Amino acid sequence: MRRLLVPLMSLLLIAGGPAAAPAAPAAPALAGYARDTWRSMAAMTDPRTGLIADSVRGDLTEPSAYTSPTNIGGYLWSAVAARDLGVISRTEARTRVARTLRTLATLDRHAPSGMYYNWYDPRDGTVVTVWPEDGAAVTPFLSSVDNGWLAAGLRVVRGAMPDLRAAADALLTPMNFGFFFNPAATSPIGTRGLIRGGFWDTAPPGGCTVPHRGVWFTCNHYDITVTEPRIATYLGIAAGQIPPTAYFDTMRTLPDTCDYAWQEMRPRGHHTTHLGRDVYEGSYRYRGITFVPSWGGDMFEALMPDLFVPEAQWGPRSWGRNHPATVAAQIEHGLHDAGYGYWGFSPASDPAGGYAVYGVDAMGMDADGYPSDTRQSRYDAGFGSCRPPGPAPDYGDGVVTPHAAFLALPYAKGPALANLARLRTGFAAYGPGGFYDAVNVGTGAVATRYLSLDQAMILGAIGNHLARDVLKRAFVTPDLERALRPLLARETFHVPAHQPLPQLRTQPARTP
């Protein structure tokens, strides 16, 4: 684990492109980013309800009129991180968090499951039934992953603020993640037991639904291992609401058969058994780097849960190998394969307007996965004799998001800080609330707004890096560790133990 105020002696800067920024010691640079990032969080938060908006303009005016459980959870853990970083006082942190907890106690929620709806008005806490941006009708929905992030924020509060533990527990205790669990759900590899995407408690106007237990569940289940919904599975297992086998019932990759030749590339791996479950330990290989892919090839699917669960420490032969490889492959893509000169690809604001999913297409199982550029250029390695490879991609204007680089801090501190410094000096990418949400590094266009989720990932990553893993220390309890650590420890991903990852040690020169 990282320790407080470890100095960064030097950064190897990329040659070419915009003038390289002078290297700065890690702690002062990160502390400055944290102060400014918190400013955006404060600007998004309603002073009466303590609920944070989903987003705010780049000048910190006009926060959105909607928020989600994820946003609220992100605000809670950000307040704890800001406190321990010295950005706000202990009194201010407690006042802010207590106000949010009081409002959460009054919000409408689904009583049988204890779960929260997906959209609330942060100004008064009412459930959103008319979308404020276009007037469209909204049928209230309850998401497993969004409630997972709210529960994560509440766990951080209960661990970091003992005087608010009872209030946090009163909100956490009714949350039953087992309500989302479907023991009959079958993945393509034949395992059983997956969590659903969510449910409506009134009949939605259309789409695929499964009426059950008095609600209308989504037809989709989360069946991929390297995705952010694993936080909900972790919480359900730790609470005894979901069986431990659910961890092994998700897929590392799809099977290595022609029936699944539509996936990004042909996996390589082996079969093994964990808790009586057959597990295909598959992996992909891109640019000489072997890793277990996420669905879209983006950074937050892979690394956001690692802000709270010490995955690399508890699973040294699984996540301890995969997280560094994921970061290395993102760096390799941005600097060498696509030649953008920058890296960090994850869903974020579109500099041209709206929101878009970005990632490294080659790193995601979805063959039409998340692109890194605006040309939507696709990578197609083929699938052996089942599918020939496609043409080489023609990468265009890459879109990078700063939060992805912050998530990489535990695995590539020097490259991450250099990347961020270059983004700040090379573009109009920094404002009064810290880094804006995304940059098109080809055109120079910037998405000049702040998303509370992405800002919360930034504050969480800095808090862990400079304040002795503040989120992990608060989130993890002995009971949670006893439930989860043996699961992560017993597995060996099909990823080499000591594969060379020079991208993590130095910044390679930019390829034009």
KAWOWO-V425482 format. One record per pair of residues at least 4 apart in sequence whose C-alpha atoms are under 6 Angstrom apart, sorted by sequence separation. I is the first residue (numbers start at 1). J is the second residue. If there is no record, write none. Layout:
I_J + I_J
//
This chain:
26_30 + 27_31 + 33_37 + 46_50 + 56_60 + 57_61 + 74_78 + 78_82 + 83_87 + 94_98 + 110_114 + 121_125 + 131_135 + 156_160 + 157_161 + 165_169 + 169_173 + 186_190 + 187_191 + 211_215 + 237_241 + 273_277 + 285_289 + 299_303 + 300_304 + 306_310 + 311_315 + 312_316 + 315_319 + 316_320 + 317_321 + 319_323 + 332_336 + 333_337 + 334_338 + 335_339 + 350_354 + 383_387 + 408_412 + 409_413 + 412_416 + 415_419 + 422_426 + 423_427 + 430_434 + 440_444 + 452_456 + 456_460 + 459_463 + 463_467 + 464_468 + 471_475 + 472_476 + 481_485 + 485_489 + 45_50 + 46_51 + 82_87 + 83_88 + 110_115 + 120_125 + 121_126 + 130_135 + 131_136 + 186_191 + 211_216 + 236_241 + 237_242 + 273_278 + 285_290 + 306_311 + 315_320 + 333_338 + 334_339 + 335_340 + 349_354 + 350_355 + 371_376 + 382_387 + 424_429 + 430_435 + 440_445 + 464_469 + 45_51 + 56_62 + 82_88 + 83_89 + 109_115 + 120_126 + 130_136 + 186_192 + 210_216 + 236_242 + 237_243 + 272_278 + 273_279 + 284_290 + 334_340 + 335_341 + 349_355 + 350_356 + 382_388 + 424_430 + 429_435 + 430_436 + 439_445 + 464_470 + 45_52 + 56_63 + 83_90 + 109_116 + 120_127 + 130_137 + 158_165 + 185_192 + 209_216 + 210_217 + 237_244 + 272_279 + 284_291 + 312_319 + 335_342 + 348_355 + 382_389 + 429_436 + 439_446 + 44_52 + 55_63 + 120_128 + 129_137 + 130_138 + 184_192 + 185_193 + 209_217 + 271_279 + 283_291 + 311_319 + 312_320 + 334_342 + 348_356 + 361_369 + 381_389 + 438_446 + 44_53 + 55_64 + 119_128 + 129_138 + 184_193 + 185_194 + 209_218 + 271_280 + 283_292 + 334_343 + 347_356 + 361_370 + 380_389 + 438_447 + 53_63 + 54_64 + 158_168 + 183_193 + 209_219 + 270_280 + 271_281 + 347_357 + 361_371 + 380_390 + 437_447 + 53_64 + 182_193 + 208_219 + 256_267 + 270_281 + 347_358 + 359_370 + 360_371 + 405_416 + 11_23 + 182_194 + 269_281 + 331_343 + 346_358 + 358_370 + 359_371 + 360_372 + 436_448 + 53_66 + 54_67 + 181_194 + 182_195 + 269_282 + 345_358 + 346_359 + 357_370 + 358_371 + 359_372 + 436_449 + 437_450 + 53_67 + 79_93 + 154_168 + 181_195 + 201_215 + 268_282 + 345_359 + 358_372 + 379_393 + 436_450 + 180_195 + 200_215 + 267_282 + 268_283 + 378_393 + 180_196 + 200_216 + 267_283 + 377_393 + 8_25 + 43_60 + 199_216 + 267_284 + 362_379 + 377_394 + 7_25 + 8_26 + 199_217 + 377_395 + 7_26 + 44_63 + 198_217 + 199_218 + 198_218 + 197_218 + 375_396 + 5_27 + 118_141 + 197_220 + 373_396 + 374_397 + 117_141 + 118_142 + 197_221 + 373_397 + 117_142 + 196_221 + 225_250 + 373_398 + 195_221 + 224_250 + 225_251 + 372_398 + 373_399 + 195_222 + 223_250 + 224_251 + 225_252 + 372_399 + 223_251 + 252_281 + 253_282 + 252_282 + 291_322 + 291_325 + 401_437 + 401_438 + 400_438 + 400_439 + 399_439 + 399_440 + 398_440 + 398_441 + 397_442 + 298_345 + 299_346 + 298_346 + 50_99 + 50_100 + 68_118 + 68_119 + 403_454 + 35_87 + 67_119 + 406_458 + 67_120 + 144_197 + 193_246 + 49_103 + 66_120 + 144_198 + 407_461 + 66_121 + 143_198 + 345_400 + 403_458 + 65_121 + 66_122 + 142_198 + 344_400 + 142_199 + 338_395 + 344_401 + 141_199 + 191_249 + 141_200 + 177_236 + 114_174 + 115_175 + 344_404 + 114_175 + 298_359 + 344_405 + 113_175 + 297_359 + 113_176 + 178_241 + 297_360 + 178_242 + 297_361 + 297_363 + 227_294 + 297_364 + 226_294 + 296_364 + 53_122 + 295_364 + 293_363 + 294_364 + 295_365 + 296_366 + 51_122 + 293_364 + 295_366 + 228_301 + 296_369 + 227_301 + 231_305 + 296_370 + 227_302 + 70_146 + 73_149 + 77_153 + 226_302 + 69_146 + 73_150 + 76_153 + 69_147 + 70_149 + 70_150 + 73_153 + 69_150 + 148_231 + 145_229 + 148_232 + 145_232 + 324_411 + 349_437 + 412_504 + 415_507 + 351_445 + 351_446 + 351_447 + 264_365 + 263_365 + 264_366 + 263_366 + 264_367 + 263_367 + 299_404 + 265_381 + 265_382 + 266_383 + 265_383 + 261_383 + 258_386 + 308_471 + 308_472 + 341_510 + 314_485 + 339_511 + 315_488 + 339_512 + 314_488 + 315_489 + 318_492 + 314_489 + 317_492 + 318_493 + 328_503 + 335_510 + 336_511 + 328_504 + 291_495 + 290_495 + 283_494 + 281_493 + 282_494 + 281_494 + 269_494 + 238_480 + 238_483 + 160_474 + 159_474 + 156_474 + 156_475 + 155_475 + 78_456 + 71_452 + 78_459 + 71_453 + 74_456 + 81_463 + 58_448 + 58_449 + 57_449 + 40_433 + 56_449 + 39_433 + 56_450 + 55_450 + 37_433 + 55_451 + 36_433 + 37_434 + 54_451 + 55_452 + 36_434 + 54_452 + 21_421 + 21_422 + 20_422 + 11_414 + 18_426 + 34_459 + 5_466 + 4_466 + 2_465 + 4_467 + 4_468 + 3_468 + 15_509 + 12_507 + 14_509 + 15_510 + 14_510
//
